[in-house]
C-alpha cells in the first residue's frame, strides 16, 4: 500500500514538472520572438480594415 502511494506521488510530481517546463518554454519562446505584439499588430490591422470600410454617420 505504501509503495503505491509513493508511485502515485512520483507520477504527480513528474506531471507537474513536465507541465511547468512546457509552459515556461512556450512563454519564453513567445517573449523572445515577440509573438504577442505580432499577433496584436495583425489583429489591429484587420479591425482597422473593417472599420475603414464602414460608412460614417457623423462628420466633424
Phi, psi and omega in degrees: 000316181293327180294322178295321178298316180297319179294320180293318179294322178296319179294319178295318179297318179297319179295317179296317179295318181296315180295319178297319180293316179295317180297314180297318179295319179295314179296324178295317179296318178299317181293314184290326181267000178057040185289331180294318179289327177294320178294316179295321178298317178296316181294317179299319180294323178293318179295317179297323177298318180295315184283336177290335180277342181287148177284148182262131179277321186250129176252132179265000000 
